[in-house]
Amino acid sequence: MLLMPRHFSASRRFPQLSWAWPSGSRQLLVVAAGHADEQRAAEAFIEWLSTIDIDSCHFPEQRLLVRIASRFPETRLKVAERARLNGIVRLLWTRSRFTLDNAAPALRGLREAGVDLLVLKGMALTALNMQNLKGRIAHDIDILVHASHVPAALSVLDRGGWRSARGESSLLLMERGATFRSLNFLKPPFGDIDLHTRAYHTARRDSAPETGMWTRSVRAELLGVDVRVPSPTDRLVNAIAHGVLDAHRHSDWLVDCAQIIGESDIDWQLVVGLAEDLGMAAQMTLALSYLREVLGYSVPEEVFARLWKVSRANPGDYYKALLLGYPRTRHSVVSSVGRRIFKARHHAQVKAANASAGKAAAPRVEMRRVGRPSTLSDNGPALRHRLAIEPGARRCSIVIVMEGAARPRRYVFEINTADRHLAQLTYRDLIGRRRLFLCAEIALPSDVAECEITVEAHQSGILVPGYSDDELARFAPRPFRILVR
């Protein structure tokens, strides 16, 4: 049995869940933005200003500063840094407005195509009251759709010029249908939509938490578009399910939770039931204990008793919450190893939930490294090549020759026709070779003309506008030459 505390404690020592609470300057900002007592919140903000240069803070802190500026306008709290604070607010609020304005035509198009939209996370607060946008950064829009509506949703986004941030072609996405949990779509310069088929990482689509969120949702209007918004209880559980495992990359989800508890009637029995169904009793305990002990919100004692009992009975979920919830940059050598173990465990759970949605028809083929071929095509390196296939061939072997990135990374290729996805080829280079010879064998459908088939290099990870040279080296597609045999 793993080392488990007998009782919950706020001592912040491992292995107490409070070990993973926010701390230091980040906690001061969370308290300032979300504490139930405004006097205590104002004191925390003044203390933060006395210890931190506002010009040196980064985006996670700026997100919280927007909440604080909305809570404490100049008429209620005078600080010398008000001009700089207002500048941060104007910058991020303007970006949020651009994001919404870019997404509005897509949302209208989705509804006109009959796609039901349930908005999640911060955008749900905006749909309930646009005034929330003044205190909540919205650089993307999270929408949940029914699995049966995914083909229509993908078609609308593709026609509107929205592209997957991971670089998959629209043909591949249509072929795979609703087998994904979420996809990020971008439309420069500011368009950013996350399309979800499930609200939770590890839940099956037909599970009670997923179906119940739709059943308990209510109608609202966002940018003139008819949408649905989860109930306060579902919004609280969903925020905690995603926020705890984010390792405080951003912490304004805690302020969202504080706002939900402070403004709404929470069905606490439903909270406990959903936490048990989702295997996140420890995550729920970690977040709710912080909201009660640090931010001063009321949470029934019997809720903690039941959650703590379930948490102690499931050490795997307990340590997942503890190690994935602790800030990544503060892990020791030992705890970072634990984090990697439980991160892999979590990914396996997500993969299992994805698999429950069914398999895509087109295959994903793992390429293998081979020796240098004796001959190559006369074509020079390019990102896309047409395959020269013998008439009547039903299988072919492809050899790709390329200059590697000289660093560990994945390489991804797609084999498509003009209107159909046939296969995705992938290779993971664990060493970082400078030159690669990669081979794969693929089956060719009998109803596809040989002259129509192409192979194209695609990016292997998320590239958003403003990406760094390091991200370009890790994820960008690379030109290649090809031999078909």
C-alpha positions as CSV (number, residue, x, y, z in Angstrom):
1,M,0.0,0.0,0.0
2,L,1.3,3.4,-0.9
3,L,1.9,5.9,1.9
4,M,-1.4,7.5,2.6
5,P,-2.3,10.1,5.2
6,R,-5.0,9.0,7.7
7,H,-6.7,12.4,7.7
8,F,-6.8,15.4,5.5
9,S,-4.5,18.2,6.7
10,A,-3.6,21.7,5.5
11,S,0.0,21.2,6.6
12,R,1.2,21.2,2.9
13,R,3.6,18.4,3.5
14,F,3.8,15.4,1.1
15,P,1.8,13.2,0.8
16,Q,-1.0,15.6,2.0
17,L,-3.1,16.9,-0.9
18,S,-2.5,20.4,0.3
19,W,1.1,19.9,-0.8
20,A,-0.2,20.6,-4.4
21,W,-2.1,23.8,-3.5
22,P,-0.9,27.1,-5.0
23,S,1.7,28.9,-3.0
24,G,3.9,32.0,-2.8
25,S,3.1,34.9,-5.1
26,R,0.7,32.8,-7.2
27,Q,-1.4,32.2,-4.1
28,L,-1.5,35.9,-3.3
29,L,-3.0,36.5,-6.7
30,V,-5.6,33.7,-6.4
31,V,-6.6,35.0,-3.0
32,A,-6.9,38.6,-4.3
33,A,-9.0,37.4,-7.2
34,G,-11.2,34.9,-5.5
35,H,-11.3,35.2,-1.7
36,A,-14.8,35.4,-0.2
37,D,-13.7,38.3,2.1
38,E,-13.0,41.3,-0.1
39,Q,-10.9,42.9,2.7
40,R,-8.6,39.9,2.8
41,A,-8.5,39.9,-1.0
42,A,-7.5,43.5,-1.2
43,E,-4.7,42.9,1.4
44,A,-3.4,40.0,-0.6
45,F,-3.2,42.1,-3.8
46,I,-1.4,45.0,-2.0
47,E,1.1,42.4,-0.5
48,W,1.7,41.0,-4.0
49,L,2.3,44.5,-5.4
50,S,4.8,45.1,-2.7
51,T,6.9,42.0,-3.5
52,I,6.5,41.6,-7.3
53,D,7.3,44.0,-10.2
54,I,4.1,44.0,-12.2
55,D,6.1,44.5,-15.4
56,S,7.9,41.2,-14.9
57,C,4.8,39.0,-14.5
58,H,3.9,36.4,-17.1
59,F,0.7,35.4,-18.8
60,P,-0.7,33.1,-16.0
61,E,-0.3,36.0,-13.6
62,Q,-1.7,38.5,-16.1
63,R,-4.9,36.4,-16.4
64,L,-5.4,36.7,-12.6
65,L,-4.6,40.4,-12.7
66,V,-7.5,40.9,-15.1
67,R,-9.8,39.2,-12.5
68,I,-8.4,41.5,-9.8
69,A,-8.8,44.7,-11.8
70,S,-12.4,43.8,-12.5
71,R,-13.1,43.0,-8.8
72,F,-11.3,46.1,-7.6
73,P,-11.7,49.1,-9.9
74,E,-9.9,52.3,-9.1
75,T,-12.9,53.7,-7.2
76,R,-12.6,50.8,-4.7
77,L,-8.9,50.3,-4.4
78,K,-6.3,52.9,-5.2
79,V,-2.8,51.5,-6.1
80,A,0.2,53.2,-7.7
81,E,0.4,50.5,-10.4
82,R,-3.2,51.2,-11.7
83,A,-2.0,52.6,-15.1
84,R,0.0,49.5,-15.8
85,L,-2.8,47.3,-14.6
86,N,-5.2,49.0,-16.9
87,G,-2.9,48.5,-19.8
88,I,-2.7,44.7,-19.2
89,V,-6.5,44.6,-18.9
90,R,-7.0,46.5,-22.2
91,L,-4.5,44.3,-24.0
92,L,-6.0,41.0,-22.9
93,W,-9.6,42.2,-23.1
94,T,-9.1,43.3,-26.7
95,R,-7.6,39.9,-27.6
96,S,-10.6,38.3,-26.0
97,R,-13.0,40.4,-28.1
98,F,-11.1,39.5,-31.3
99,T,-11.3,35.8,-30.4
100,L,-15.1,36.1,-29.9
101,D,-15.6,38.1,-33.1
102,N,-13.6,35.6,-35.1
103,A,-15.6,32.7,-33.7
104,A,-19.0,34.3,-34.1
105,P,-19.5,33.3,-37.8
106,A,-18.5,29.7,-37.1
107,L,-20.9,29.4,-34.1
108,R,-23.7,30.8,-36.3
109,G,-22.8,28.4,-39.1
110,L,-22.8,25.4,-36.7
111,R,-26.2,26.2,-35.3
112,E,-27.6,26.8,-38.9
113,A,-26.3,23.3,-39.7
114,G,-28.3,21.9,-36.8
115,V,-25.3,21.3,-34.5
116,D,-26.2,21.6,-30.8
117,L,-23.6,23.6,-28.9
118,L,-22.8,23.3,-25.2
119,V,-20.2,25.9,-24.1
120,L,-17.7,24.9,-21.5
121,K,-15.3,26.5,-19.0
122,G,-14.9,30.3,-19.0
123,M,-17.1,30.7,-22.1
124,A,-20.0,29.3,-20.1
125,L,-19.7,32.2,-17.7
126,T,-19.6,34.7,-20.6
127,A,-22.8,33.1,-22.1
128,L,-24.6,33.6,-18.8
129,N,-23.5,37.2,-18.5
130,M,-21.3,39.0,-21.0
131,Q,-20.1,41.2,-18.1
132,N,-18.0,38.3,-17.0
133,L,-15.8,38.8,-20.1
134,K,-14.4,41.9,-18.4
135,G,-12.9,39.8,-15.7
136,R,-12.2,36.5,-17.6
137,I,-9.7,36.0,-20.4
138,A,-11.2,34.1,-23.4
139,H,-8.4,33.3,-25.8
140,D,-10.3,30.2,-27.0
141,I,-13.9,29.0,-27.1
142,D,-14.7,25.5,-25.8
143,I,-17.8,23.9,-27.3
144,L,-19.2,20.4,-26.7
145,V,-21.2,18.7,-29.5
146,H,-23.0,15.4,-29.8
147,A,-21.1,12.6,-31.6
148,S,-23.8,12.4,-34.2
149,H,-23.2,16.1,-35.1
150,V,-19.4,15.8,-35.5
151,P,-19.4,15.3,-39.3
152,A,-21.6,18.4,-39.8
153,A,-19.4,20.4,-37.3
154,L,-16.2,19.4,-39.1
155,S,-17.7,20.4,-42.5
156,V,-18.8,23.8,-41.3
157,L,-15.4,24.6,-39.8
158,D,-13.5,23.4,-42.9
159,R,-15.7,25.5,-45.2
160,G,-15.1,28.5,-42.9
161,G,-11.3,28.2,-43.2
162,W,-10.7,26.7,-39.7
163,R,-7.7,24.2,-39.5
164,S,-6.6,21.7,-36.9
165,A,-3.8,23.1,-34.7
166,R,-2.1,19.7,-34.9
167,G,-2.0,19.8,-38.7
168,E,-4.3,16.9,-39.6
169,S,-6.0,17.3,-42.9
170,S,-9.8,17.7,-43.1
171,L,-10.0,14.4,-44.9
172,L,-8.3,12.6,-42.0
173,L,-10.6,14.3,-39.5
174,M,-13.7,13.4,-41.4
175,E,-12.6,9.8,-41.8
176,R,-12.0,9.4,-38.0
177,G,-15.3,11.1,-37.2
178,A,-16.1,11.4,-33.4
179,T,-13.3,9.1,-32.2
180,F,-11.5,12.1,-30.7
181,R,-12.2,13.7,-27.3
182,S,-11.2,17.3,-28.4
183,L,-9.7,19.1,-31.3
184,N,-8.3,22.6,-31.4
185,F,-9.1,24.6,-34.5
186,L,-7.4,27.8,-35.5
187,K,-8.2,30.6,-38.0
188,P,-5.6,33.3,-38.0
189,P,-5.2,35.9,-36.7
190,F,-7.3,35.3,-33.6
191,G,-9.7,32.5,-34.2
192,D,-9.4,29.6,-31.7
193,I,-12.1,27.0,-31.1
194,D,-11.8,23.7,-29.1
195,L,-14.3,21.2,-30.4
196,H,-15.1,18.5,-27.8
197,T,-17.1,15.3,-28.1
198,R,-16.7,14.6,-24.4
199,A,-16.5,17.0,-21.5
200,Y,-14.2,14.8,-19.4
201,H,-10.8,13.2,-20.2
202,T,-11.5,9.6,-19.0
203,A,-15.3,9.3,-19.2
204,R,-17.1,7.2,-21.9
205,R,-19.4,9.2,-24.1
206,D,-22.4,7.3,-22.8
207,S,-21.5,7.6,-19.1
208,A,-23.7,9.3,-16.5
209,P,-21.4,12.4,-16.1
210,E,-21.4,13.0,-19.9
211,T,-25.1,12.4,-20.6
212,G,-26.1,14.2,-17.4
213,M,-24.3,17.4,-18.3
214,W,-26.5,17.7,-21.4
215,T,-29.7,16.8,-19.5
216,R,-29.0,19.4,-16.8
217,S,-27.9,22.2,-19.1
218,V,-29.9,25.3,-19.7
219,R,-30.4,27.6,-22.8
220,A,-28.4,30.8,-23.1
221,E,-27.2,33.2,-25.8
222,L,-23.7,33.8,-26.8
223,L,-22.9,36.4,-29.5
224,G,-26.5,36.2,-30.7
225,V,-26.2,32.4,-31.0
226,D,-28.5,29.9,-29.2
227,V,-26.3,27.7,-27.0
228,R,-26.5,25.5,-23.9
229,V,-24.7,26.0,-20.7
230,P,-24.0,23.4,-18.0
231,S,-25.6,23.6,-14.6
232,P,-23.6,25.3,-11.8
233,T,-22.8,21.9,-10.3
234,D,-21.6,20.5,-13.7
235,R,-19.5,23.6,-14.3
236,L,-17.9,23.2,-10.9
237,V,-17.0,19.6,-11.4
238,N,-15.8,20.1,-15.0
239,A,-13.5,23.0,-13.9
240,I,-12.0,20.9,-11.2
241,A,-11.6,17.8,-13.4
242,H,-9.5,19.8,-15.9
243,G,-7.9,22.4,-13.6
244,V,-6.3,20.2,-10.9
245,L,-4.3,18.1,-13.5
246,D,-3.0,21.3,-15.2
247,A,-0.3,21.7,-12.6
248,H,-1.1,25.4,-12.0
249,R,-0.1,26.3,-15.6
250,H,-3.0,28.6,-15.1
251,S,-4.8,29.1,-11.8
252,D,-7.8,31.2,-12.7
253,W,-9.9,28.0,-12.8
254,L,-9.9,28.2,-9.0
255,V,-11.4,31.7,-9.2
256,D,-14.0,30.3,-11.6
257,C,-14.9,27.7,-8.9
258,A,-15.0,30.3,-6.3
259,Q,-17.4,32.4,-8.4
260,I,-19.6,29.4,-9.1
261,I,-19.9,28.4,-5.4
262,G,-20.4,32.1,-4.3
263,E,-23.2,32.8,-6.8
264,S,-25.0,29.4,-7.2
265,D,-26.8,26.7,-5.4
266,I,-24.6,23.6,-5.6
267,D,-26.0,20.1,-5.5
268,W,-23.3,18.7,-3.2
269,Q,-24.6,15.2,-3.3
270,L,-24.3,15.3,-7.1
271,V,-20.8,16.7,-6.8
272,V,-19.8,13.6,-4.7
273,G,-21.6,11.2,-7.1
274,L,-19.9,12.7,-10.2
275,A,-16.5,12.6,-8.5
276,E,-17.0,8.9,-7.7
277,D,-18.2,8.1,-11.2
278,L,-15.2,10.0,-12.8
279,G,-12.6,8.5,-10.4
280,M,-11.7,12.0,-9.2
281,A,-12.5,12.1,-5.6
282,A,-9.0,13.1,-4.7
283,Q,-9.0,15.9,-7.3
284,M,-12.3,17.1,-5.9
285,T,-10.9,17.0,-2.3
286,L,-7.8,18.9,-3.3
287,A,-9.7,21.7,-5.0
288,L,-12.6,22.0,-2.5
289,S,-10.3,22.0,0.5
290,Y,-8.4,24.9,-1.0
291,L,-11.6,26.8,-1.7
292,R,-12.7,26.3,1.9
293,E,-9.5,26.5,3.9
294,V,-7.7,29.3,1.9
295,L,-10.5,31.1,-0.1
296,G,-13.1,31.0,2.7
297,Y,-16.0,29.3,0.9
298,S,-18.5,27.0,2.6
299,V,-18.4,23.3,1.7
300,P,-20.4,20.9,3.8
301,E,-18.3,18.7,6.1
302,E,-20.1,15.5,5.1
303,V,-19.0,16.1,1.5
304,F,-15.3,16.1,2.6
305,A,-15.9,13.0,4.8
306,R,-17.3,11.0,1.8
307,L,-14.7,12.3,-0.7
308,W,-11.9,11.5,1.7
309,K,-13.1,8.0,2.3
310,V,-13.2,7.3,-1.5
311,S,-9.8,9.0,-2.0
312,R,-8.1,6.7,0.6
313,A,-9.6,3.7,-1.0
314,N,-8.1,4.5,-4.4
315,P,-4.4,5.3,-4.0
316,G,-3.8,5.4,-7.8
317,D,-6.2,8.3,-8.3
318,Y,-5.0,9.9,-5.1
319,Y,-1.4,10.1,-6.3
320,K,-2.4,11.1,-9.8
321,A,-4.1,14.2,-8.3
322,L,-1.2,14.9,-6.0
323,L,1.7,14.5,-8.5
324,L,-0.1,16.0,-11.6
325,G,-1.5,18.8,-9.6
326,Y,1.8,19.9,-8.2
327,P,3.5,22.6,-10.3
328,R,5.9,21.0,-12.8
329,T,8.7,23.4,-12.3
330,R,8.9,22.6,-8.5
331,H,9.2,18.8,-8.7
332,S,12.2,17.2,-7.2
333,V,14.1,14.4,-9.0
334,V,12.1,11.8,-7.2
335,S,8.6,13.4,-7.5
336,S,9.2,14.1,-11.2
337,V,9.7,10.4,-11.8
338,G,6.4,9.8,-10.0
339,R,4.8,12.5,-12.1
340,R,5.9,10.8,-15.3
341,I,4.5,7.5,-14.1
342,F,1.1,8.8,-13.2
343,K,1.0,11.0,-16.4
344,A,1.5,7.9,-18.4
345,R,-1.3,6.2,-16.4
346,H,-3.6,9.1,-17.1
347,H,-2.8,9.0,-20.8
348,A,-3.7,5.3,-20.8
349,Q,-7.0,6.1,-19.2
350,V,-7.7,8.8,-21.8
351,K,-6.7,6.4,-24.6
352,A,-9.1,3.8,-23.3
353,A,-11.9,6.3,-23.2
354,N,-11.1,7.3,-26.8
355,A,-11.1,3.7,-27.9
356,S,-14.6,3.2,-26.5
357,A,-15.8,5.7,-29.1
358,G,-14.9,3.2,-31.8
359,K,-12.1,2.8,-34.3
360,A,-11.6,4.9,-37.4
361,A,-11.7,3.1,-40.8
362,A,-8.4,4.4,-42.1
363,P,-5.3,2.9,-40.5
364,R,-2.4,4.5,-38.6
365,V,0.8,2.9,-39.8
366,E,4.1,2.9,-37.7
367,M,7.0,3.4,-40.1
368,R,10.3,1.5,-39.6
369,R,13.8,2.6,-40.3
370,V,15.6,0.9,-43.2
371,G,18.9,1.2,-45.0
372,R,19.7,3.6,-47.8
373,P,17.8,2.6,-51.0
374,S,19.8,2.0,-54.1
375,T,17.6,4.3,-56.2
376,L,15.3,7.3,-55.6
377,S,12.9,9.3,-57.7
378,D,14.2,12.2,-59.7
379,N,12.0,14.7,-57.8
380,G,13.7,16.9,-55.3
381,P,12.7,17.2,-51.6
382,A,9.1,18.5,-51.2
383,L,6.3,18.4,-48.6
384,R,4.0,16.6,-51.0
385,H,4.5,13.9,-53.7
386,R,2.2,12.0,-56.0
387,L,2.8,8.2,-55.7
388,A,3.8,6.4,-58.9
389,I,1.9,3.1,-58.4
390,E,1.7,0.3,-60.9
391,P,-1.8,-0.2,-62.4
392,G,-3.8,-2.8,-60.5
393,A,-1.5,-2.9,-57.5
394,R,-3.3,-3.4,-54.2
395,R,-0.3,-2.9,-51.9
396,C,2.8,-0.9,-52.2
397,S,6.0,-0.2,-50.1
398,I,7.0,3.4,-49.6
399,V,10.5,4.6,-48.7
400,I,10.8,8.2,-47.5
401,V,14.2,9.8,-47.4
402,M,14.6,13.1,-45.5
403,E,16.9,15.3,-43.5
404,G,16.0,14.9,-39.8
405,A,15.7,17.6,-37.3
406,A,18.7,16.2,-35.3
407,R,16.6,16.1,-32.2
408,P,14.1,13.5,-30.8
409,R,10.6,14.1,-32.3
410,R,7.7,12.5,-34.2
411,Y,7.3,12.6,-38.0
412,V,3.8,12.4,-39.5
413,F,2.7,11.8,-43.1
414,E,-0.7,11.4,-44.7
415,I,-1.7,9.3,-47.8
416,N,-4.8,10.8,-49.4
417,T,-6.7,11.2,-52.7
418,A,-8.4,14.4,-53.6
419,D,-11.4,13.5,-51.6
420,R,-10.5,10.6,-49.3
421,H,-8.0,9.8,-46.5
422,L,-6.3,6.4,-46.9
423,A,-3.7,6.2,-44.1
424,Q,-1.5,8.1,-41.6
425,L,2.2,7.2,-41.4
426,T,4.1,8.0,-38.2
427,Y,7.6,7.5,-36.9
428,R,9.1,8.5,-33.6
429,D,12.9,9.3,-33.7
430,L,14.1,8.8,-30.1
431,I,17.7,9.7,-30.9
432,G,17.4,12.7,-33.2
433,R,19.1,11.5,-36.4
434,R,20.2,13.9,-39.1
435,R,19.2,11.7,-42.0
436,L,16.3,9.2,-42.0
437,F,15.3,6.4,-44.3
438,L,11.7,5.3,-43.4
439,C,9.6,2.5,-44.9
440,A,5.9,1.6,-44.7
441,E,3.7,-0.9,-46.5
442,I,0.1,0.2,-47.2
443,A,-3.0,-1.4,-48.7
444,L,-4.5,0.4,-51.7
445,P,-8.3,0.4,-52.1
446,S,-9.6,-1.2,-55.3
447,D,-11.9,1.8,-56.0
448,V,-9.1,4.4,-56.0
449,A,-7.3,5.3,-59.2
450,E,-3.5,4.9,-58.9
451,C,-2.8,8.4,-60.3
452,E,-4.8,10.1,-57.6
453,I,-2.8,9.1,-54.6
454,T,-0.5,11.5,-52.8
455,V,1.7,11.4,-49.7
456,E,2.2,14.6,-47.7
457,A,4.3,15.6,-44.7
458,H,2.2,17.1,-41.8
459,Q,3.2,18.7,-38.5
460,S,3.5,16.4,-35.5
461,G,2.2,18.7,-32.8
462,I,0.4,22.0,-32.1
463,L,1.8,25.0,-33.8
464,V,0.0,28.3,-33.1
465,P,0.8,31.7,-34.6
466,G,3.8,33.1,-32.9
467,Y,5.5,29.7,-32.4
468,S,9.2,29.6,-31.5
469,D,12.1,28.2,-33.4
470,D,12.2,25.4,-30.9
471,E,8.6,24.5,-31.6
472,L,9.2,24.7,-35.3
473,A,12.1,22.2,-35.0
474,R,10.0,19.9,-32.9
475,F,6.7,19.9,-34.8
476,A,7.0,21.4,-38.4
477,P,6.7,19.1,-41.4
478,R,10.0,18.5,-43.3
479,P,10.6,18.1,-47.0
480,F,11.3,14.5,-48.2
481,R,12.0,12.4,-51.2
482,I,10.2,9.2,-52.0
483,L,10.6,5.8,-53.6
484,V,7.6,3.5,-54.3
485,R,8.4,-0.2,-54.8
